[in-house]
Amino acid sequence: MDERPEGATRTGEPTLNRILREMNDEGHFKASVLVSTEGLPLSSASSPFDTETMAAMVALVKNTIQQAREHIGLDEIDEVSIVQGDKMRLICRYLVVGDEELILSVIAPPHQTYRRLTNRALREIKRVWRRIYVA
C-alpha cells in the first residue's frame, strides 16, 4: 500500500495539484489552474470555478500573448492580467519548461498581492515538471 502523503510523489516532492492548492491557501486565491498552450488543463486546485472554463479563458489569453509577440514585438511576456471593476484579477503567468509552454492562471481577490506566491509556484512547477516529464 502506498503511504505517501496526499499530493506527493514517491520521493516526497509535491505534485502540481498540491503546489496549486498551497498557493491558493496562502494567497486566498479563488482558483488556479495550470494549462498547456493548447488550452488543456494539466492541474488545478479545487475551486467554485469550472476548470474547463478557466482553461478556455487561458487559451484566449495565450492568443493575446501570441498576437502581442507577433504584432507589437513583445517577445518576453511573462504575465497577462485582466482586472475586474472591483479589482478581482485573472492573472496568467507564462512559463517554458523544456519544450513545453505552460500557463499558470490564478483568480486573485481584490487588492491581494500575488506575484511572490506565483513566482514560488512557478519555480516549484518547473522543478517538478523537469523531474517528471523532461528527465
C-alpha positions in Angstrom: 0.0 0.0 0.0 1.2 3.5 -0.9 1.7 5.5 2.3 2.8 8.8 0.7 1.1 11.9 1.9 -1.6 13.1 -0.4 -0.2 15.1 -3.3 3.4 13.8 -3.0 5.5 11.8 -5.5 7.4 8.7 -4.5 10.3 10.9 -3.3 8.1 13.1 -1.2 8.1 16.0 -3.7 4.9 18.0 -4.1 2.7 17.3 -7.1 1.4 20.0 -9.3 -2.1 19.9 -7.6 -0.5 20.3 -4.2 1.6 23.3 -5.3 -1.5 25.0 -6.6 -3.6 24.1 -3.5 -0.9 25.5 -1.2 -0.5 28.7 -3.3 -4.3 29.2 -3.2 -4.5 28.7 0.6 -1.7 31.1 1.3 -2.9 33.8 -1.2 -6.6 33.3 -0.6 -6.9 32.8 -4.3 -10.3 31.8 -5.6 -8.9 29.3 -8.2 -5.8 28.3 -10.0 -5.1 26.1 -13.0 -2.0 25.0 -14.9 -2.8 24.8 -18.6 -1.0 23.8 -21.8 -0.8 26.4 -24.5 -3.3 24.3 -26.4 -5.8 25.1 -23.6 -5.7 21.6 -21.9 -6.0 21.7 -18.1 -3.0 19.9 -16.6 -3.5 20.6 -13.0 -5.9 22.6 -10.8 -6.8 23.3 -7.2 -10.4 22.8 -6.2 -12.5 25.9 -6.6 -16.0 27.1 -7.3 -14.9 27.8 -10.8 -15.2 25.3 -13.6 -11.7 24.1 -14.6 -12.6 23.7 -18.3 -14.0 27.2 -18.5 -10.8 28.6 -16.9 -8.7 26.6 -19.3 -10.7 28.1 -22.2 -10.1 31.6 -20.9 -6.4 30.9 -20.6 -6.3 29.7 -24.2 -7.7 33.1 -25.2 -5.0 34.8 -23.1 -2.4 32.7 -24.9 -3.7 34.0 -28.2 -3.3 37.5 -26.8 0.3 36.8 -25.9 1.0 35.4 -29.3 -0.5 38.4 -31.0 1.5 40.8 -28.8 4.7 38.9 -29.8 3.9 38.9 -33.5 2.5 42.4 -34.0 4.0 44.5 -31.2 7.3 42.7 -30.7 6.8 41.9 -27.0 8.8 38.7 -27.0 9.3 38.2 -23.3 5.8 38.5 -21.9 5.6 36.7 -18.6 2.2 37.8 -17.4 -1.2 39.0 -18.6 -3.8 40.2 -16.1 -7.4 41.0 -16.5 -8.7 43.3 -13.8 -12.4 43.5 -12.9 -14.1 46.7 -11.7 -13.9 45.5 -8.0 -10.2 44.7 -8.6 -10.6 40.9 -8.6 -8.0 39.7 -11.2 -7.4 36.8 -13.6 -3.7 36.5 -13.8 -2.0 34.3 -16.4 1.7 33.7 -15.9 3.6 32.2 -18.9 6.4 29.7 -18.4 8.6 27.4 -20.5 9.9 24.1 -19.2 12.0 22.1 -21.6 10.0 22.1 -24.8 6.7 22.7 -23.1 4.9 26.1 -22.9 2.6 26.3 -19.9 0.3 29.0 -18.4 -0.4 29.3 -14.7 -3.7 31.0 -14.2 -4.9 32.4 -10.9 -8.0 34.3 -9.8 -7.0 36.6 -7.0 -9.4 38.5 -4.8 -9.4 42.4 -4.8 -6.2 44.0 -3.5 -4.5 40.7 -2.8 -0.8 40.5 -3.7 0.1 37.5 -5.9 3.5 37.9 -7.6 5.6 36.4 -4.8 3.3 33.4 -4.5 3.0 32.8 -8.2 6.8 33.2 -8.6 7.3 30.5 -6.0 4.7 28.2 -7.5 6.3 28.7 -11.0 9.7 27.6 -9.6 8.2 24.6 -7.9 6.2 23.7 -11.1 9.3 23.9 -13.2 11.3 21.7 -10.8 8.5 19.0 -10.6 7.9 19.2 -14.4 11.5 18.8 -15.3 11.8 15.8 -12.9 8.7 14.0 -14.1 8.4 15.0 -17.8 11.8 16.1 -19.0 14.0 13.5 -17.4 
